Amino acid sequence: MTEQAKLRALALALLTNGEGINRRSGQFLGQLCAPDHYPLTPKQYDWLGKLADKGGMSEQFEGIACVEW
C-alpha cells in the first residue's frame, strides 16, 4: 500500500469514526480522501497526527511516512 493510500484510508476511518472532528477537520480529511489531493505540508501532517490521536488511531498514523509525492 502506498503512503498516499494509507493517508486516504486513515482519513476515511477518522471521518467514519467522527470523534474529535469538527467542520474544518472534516473538510481537511475529505480532501485527503480525494484521489488527486496535493502533498501534505509538515503542518498538515502534524494536524493529521493530532486528529489521529483524538480519534484513537495513532497507531495507524505512525505507520505513515511524511513524504512528498
Secondary structure, 3 states (H helix, E strand, C coil): CCHHHHHHHHHHHHHHHCCCCCHHHHHHHHHHHCCCCCCCCHHHHHHHHHHHHHCCCHHHHHCCCCCCC
